[in-house]
Amino acid sequence: MIVKSALQASQSVYRESVESGDYYMRPLKAGQFLRILDLQGNQAADTLFYSEADPTERYSAIDTVREQGNVYLTAGTVLMSTENNPMLEITADTCGRHDTLGGACATESNTVRYALEKKCMHACRDSYLLAVAENENFGMSKRDITHNINFFMNVPITPEGGLSFEDGISDAGKYVELQAKMDVIVLISNCPQLNNPCNAYNPTPIEVLIWD
Ligand SMILES: [Zn+2]
């Protein structure tokens, strides 16, 4: 569902550009809005959310899909936690569909999906592991890296119930915006994937903006 935001970039309280292969990890307070902007189009933003008060409570794809009765995420979707609490709501979306089934890319999945020699290629899971190691203050470790959201990624379910990774439907300037319903930690890996069309084989930067 396409819903435009009324928020102006000039009114934002925080802006950060995130290169592909880099991560973003910062708190977002209850009531604040977060926009993830696909600057050049066809990028994938692999994203995790945690309760800031207790990071063992975190985003749950399973509870989110069950509560909304839909496997795709878009405006109106309430992201649920592993304790079945509402964490954030998608308040605006100019892309229209986001994936939460395909998972973040990892050296292991690159090996299985593509070729053995892809093992050494940088993957989102590497960026997640670096993020939790460089930000010990959040009290998280490798075990906290679980199932995620792939914003802007097009992963349709086939009639047989399988997953297919298709060309992105995002474009330069498209964005998704969320409002926090609790204090959360946002962890985004801007995907460096070169083997599937999630970012058109050309990883590009994204921008993150926050409003009070
Ligand atoms: Zn990735």
Boltz pocket constraint, residues with backbone or C-beta under 6 A from the ligand:
constraints:
  - pocket:
      binder: B
      contacts: [[A, 44], [A, 46], [A, 104], [A, 105], [A, 123], [A, 124], [A, 125], [A, 189], [A, 190], [A, 191], [A, 192], [A, 193]]
      max_distance: 6.0
